[in-house]
Amino acid sequence: MKINRALAALPAGYLFQEVNHRVQQYLAENPEAKLLRLGIGDVTLPLPAAVCRAFSEAALEMGTPEGFRGYGPDYGYDFLIDAIRAHDYAPRGVKIDQDEVFISDGAKSDVGALQELFAPDAIIAVTDPVYPVYVDSNAMAGRLGQYENERWSRAVYLPCTAENGFVPQMPDAPVDVLYLCSPNNPTGTALTRSQLSGIVDWALRRDVLIVFDAAYKGFIRDQDVPMSIYEIPGAEKCAVECCSFSKTAGFTGVRCAYTVIPKTVQYEGDSLNRLWKRRQSTKLNGVSYPVQRAAAAVYTDEGWQQVQSNLDYYLGNARVILEGLRQAGYEAFGGVNSPYVWMRTPAGTPSWDFFDTLLRRAQVVCTPGAGFGPAGEGYLRLTAFNTRDNTRQAVERILKLL
């Protein structure tokens, strides 16, 4: 038996595994430490009451002869798909057909699996810094060449830094697929309508597919920042969109998401919608009925109000972080349409070194920017997913240390 050499060639640890390893090592040495965590992007507020009620009622329904359900529809129940179309797209003038929405157990699962639709030699472009799954999933498939000097030899990296306003410069070199995330993880910045329109126009001219990660769209408050790439004319011909209930509705432990693939997204005479249907029916048995009922409750009047309240709370935390750092004279970005704040490390300190300093001297856990790609070096990601009091304390500790 021969193993997958591309998988074996991956760097030793996934970013958040390494963060957790260092945190656990520190706690083993300092069991009395009171850590404040602004690292991993996991929500902390409870599920909205309307969501919990729908979740529990659906679970009890499954315990009755007339309410029991076995395997659900491969691509999701109509009641959830129709709620998504009616609330997330129709108000923005976007028409999405019912068979263009696919319910899954997470956006991470989908963005990692979409690469199965690409040719083995497809050229992949990613904004840099970038959510690691985009890169790692293609590396596992053997598309990215050799890993040398903190980068893959066949990947096309598009730096997004303070110097270029965190807007990627589209390459002149051939590209088949572009991964794009807005609001961005990890930088916390978001593309305006004009900026996203330029990227869509480039993709249409070059026959490039855009994999658009909109997992954080619920945090958008700026009217000039699109909540869906399909608000941009022409995107329905060149983009697939991955969305999630995890960060918007607190489903990190519940697991529900959806991906939109218009039938008009076609390459080499074939529809990606058809290919994804075939892939999903083979590899996925769907998301449970109670979870989909819980997700549908997000779109009720009560559920929507409760979800927005939670989002506003996290955005308030982000504002505490952003304003605290800036008032102290440090460069910080994002945190307006996003739960992430992207901080430049003082005096060019390497990001893993600064991570260790904050962990050991301030007892604050963040995420080193270098873990998100070469252009992430010299930055640190802080998340708003904690209590307001813990967020304030963490900022105070960081400023006191610095």
N, C-alpha and C positions, 0 to 999 in steps of 0.2 A: 504494500500500500504506500502510495506517495502522497505527501501532505501538500496543502496549498502553500507554495513558497512565497506567494505575494502576501498572504496573511502572516506567515512566519517572519517576514521582513519588516513588519510594522514596528515602530519604536516601542519599547518595552511596556509602557503604561499609558492608558487613556488618561487625559488631563485630570479629570476629577478623581480618578483612582489615586493618582499621585498626590493631589491635594489632600485627600482623605488619609493617605498613608502618613504624610508629614504631620497632620493634625493628631492622628492616633499615637504616633511616636512621641509627640510633645506631651500629650495627656498622660501617657504611661510614665513619663519622667516627672510630670507635674500634675498629679491627680487632683489637687485642690484648685487648679486653674479655673477661672470663670471666663470661658471664651465667649466672645460675641461674634456671630457668624454673618458676614456679608459676602459669602463666597458663592456656593452653589445656588443656582436659580430655582430654588424650591419654595413654593408658597407656604405661608404659615397661618393665614386666617382660615377659620373653619369654612366648610362648604356652605353656600347660601341656604337658608331654611327651605325655600321653595324647591331647590334641587334635592335636598335630603328627603323631603316629603314625597316627591315623585319617585325617588330612588327606592324608598322603603315600600311605598304602595305597589310599585311594579314587582318588587321581590315577593311581597305577600300574594300578589296576583298569580305569580308562578306556582304558588302552593295550592292552587285550586284546579280541579279538572278542566273547567272551562277557560281558565286563564293561563294554563301552562303552555310554554312554547319551547320547542327544541331548536334545531338549527334555524337561524334567521336568514333573511335574504343576504346573498353574498356581499352586496354593496351597501347595505344599510336599510333600515325601515323607512318607508315613505314618510311617516309622520316627522321624522327628524330631518330627512333630506328636504322636505317641503318647507320646514321652519327655517332652515339655513338659507334656502333660496329666497324666501319672503323677507327675511330680516337682514341678512348680510349682503345681499346683492341687489334685489329689486329697488330698494330706496336709493341706490347709487346709479340707477339706470342701466344695470348690468343684467342681461338675460342669460340665465344658466338653465339648461335642460335637466330634467330629473336624473337621466342616466349619465350625466357628466359630473355628479358628486359621488364620492366614494368614502364611506365611513370606515375608520380604522381605529386601532388602539393607541395611536400617537403620531404626531408629526415627525418625531425622530425615526420611527419605524418606516414611514413613507419616504422621507428624504434619503434614508439609507437604502431603500429598496428600489427607488426609481432608476438607479443606475443599471438595473437589470434590463432596461429597455434600450440601452445604448450599445453600439457596436464595441467589440473588445478593444479597438484601437481609437476610440473616440477621444478627442482632445478636450480636456476639462479645464475650465477657467473658474477661479474662485477669487472673491474679494479677500483681501488680507489686511487685518486679521479676520478669522473666519471660525464659525462653529465647527468643531473637529469632525463631526459625522460626515459632512460633505466630502472632505478629503479622504478620511479613513475608509469609507465604503467603496470609493473608487480605487483606492490603493489595494484593498482586499481583492478586487476583481482583476488586478494586474495592469491597470491602465496608466499608472503614474510613474513607471520606471523605477529608478533607484533613489533611495533616501540618503541624501548626502548634504552635510552642512545645513541641517535643519529644514530641508526642503526636498520635494520630489522632482526628479529631473524632467518628467514629461508634463507636469502641471503648469498651468499659466497663472501666475500670481498677479493680482491687481491691487497694489498697495492703497490702503485707505488710512491716511494719517491726518494729523492736525494741519500739516502743510498744504494738503490738497482739499481741505474741508471735508474729509472722509467721503469723498465722491470718487469712485473708481474711474480711471482713464481707460476707455475701451481699447483693446489691443488691435494692431494692424495684422498681427500674425493670425493664421487660421485657428479657429475655435469652433467646436461643435456644440458644447454645452456651457452655459454660464449659471453658476449658483449665486443667488442674490437674496439677501435678507434685509427687510426693512419693515419696522424699526429693527436696527441691527443688533445682533448678539455677536460680539461683545461690546461694541463701541457706544451703544445707546443712542446713536444718531439715526436720522430718518431721511429718506430721499423725498424731495419735493416733487410736485407734479411735473414740473419742467425737466428736472433731472431724470426722473423715471421715463418720461417720454423720449428723451434722447437715447436712453439705453434700449428701449423697445424699438425705436427706429433703426438703430444699429443692428439689432438682432434680426429684424426683418430683411434688411439689406444683405446681411451675411448668411442668412439661413441658419441662424443659431437658435437653439432651444434655451429658454430661460426657466430654471427651476426656482420659483419665487417662494421663499419661506415667509409667511405672514403670521407666524405664531404669536407675535406681540402686537397685532393690529388693534386690539382692544384698548391699548394705552394711548393711542393717537388722540390728541386734542387739537392739533393744528389743522385748520381747514385746507391748507395747501399741501398736506401730506396724504396721498391716497391710502385708503384702507385695503384696497384690492388692486392688483396690477391690471385687472380687466376694466378699470376706470380709464385706462389709457387706450385710445383707439389703436387697433391692430394687435393688441396683446393676445386676443383670443386665437390668433394664428401662430403664436410662437412661445406661449408660456403655459406652464402648469403651476398651480398654486396650492401650497400646503398650509393648512390652518389647524389650530389646536384649541381645545378647551382647558388645557393644563394651566397656563398662566392667567388666562382671562377669567376663568370660572373656578379655578382651584382644583382642577382634575388631575394633578400630578400623580396622586395615588389611586385615582379612579380609572383613568386611561380612556380617553375618547378624543378623536380628531377627525379631520376630513381633508381630502385632496380633491381639487377640481381639475379635470382634464377635458377641455372642450373638444368636440369631435373635429373641429376645424384645425387642430394642431396635427399636421401631417408631415411626414418626412419619407422620402423614397416611395411615395404613393401609398403609404399605409398610415392609419390613424393610431396615435399613441393611446387614445381612449380604448380602442379595440384591444391593443396589446396589454394595457393595464388590466382590463376586465379578465383577459385570459390568465394573466399572472395571478391576480387576486383570487380568482375562483380555484386555482390550483394550490395556493399557499396560505390562504386565510379563510377561517370559518366564521368570520364576522365578529362583531362586538355584541356583548350580551344585551338582552332586552332591557333589564333594569337600568343599565348604564346609558343606553340610548334614550330611555324615558327621562332619566336625570338630565341628560344633555338638552333634550327638547324643552325642559322646564326653564332653562336659561332664557328662552325667548318669550316666556310669559311676562306680563306686565310686572308682576311681583318679582319674578326671578331676575329680570333685566335690571330693575332698580337695585336689587341687592348686589348683583354682580358689579354694577357701576360704582356702588359705594365702596366695595373692596378695592376696585381699581384706583379710585381716587385716594384711598388710604395709602396704597403702595406709592402712588405718584407723590403724595405728601412726604413720604420717607425719602424718595429720590431727591426731592427739593431740599430737604434737610442736609443730605450728603453733598449735593452740588453746591449749594450756597455756603455751607460751612467750609468746604475746601477752597472755594474761590475767594471768600472773604479773608482767608488766611494767606492768600497769595499763591495758591497752587493752581496749576492748569487742570481743569476738569471739563468733561464734555458729556453730551447725552443728558439723560435724566429728565427730559421734558415730555417726550412722547414715548417714553420707555422706562422700564424699571431698573435700567443699568446706568451707572456712572462710570466713565472711562477716565482714569486719572493718570497724568504723566508722572512717573517716578521722580523724586527729587535728584537733581544733579546727575541725571542719566544713570542712576543705579539700576543694574540688571534686575529684571522683574522677579525672578525667583529669589534673589537675594533680598529684595524689598519685602516679598511675601514672608520670608523667614523672619525678617526683622519685626514686622508687624505681629506675627504669630508669637514670637518669643518675648518681645519687649512691650507690646501693647495688648497682647492676648486678643487680637482681632484677626479673623479669618477672611481673606479676600481671594481673588483668583489672579495669578500672574499672567500678564498679557502674552508672554512668550509662548504659552501653551496654546494660543490661538493662531500661531503662525509667525513667520519672520518679522512682519511689520508690527506685531504686537509687542516686540521687545521694547522696554522702556515705558510700558504702561501697566496699569493694574485695573481690574474690573471689580466694582463694588455693586452689590445688589440691594434693592429696596425691600426684599422679602423678609422682614422681621418686624418686631413691634416698634412703635414710635419711640418708646423709651430706650430700647436697646440700640436703635439706630442713632439716637442722639448721643448715647454713651460711647458708642463705637467711634463716632466722629470726634468726640472730645478726647478720647484716648489717642487717636491718630494725631490730632493737632498738638496734643501735649508732648507726644514723642518727637514730633518733627520740630 
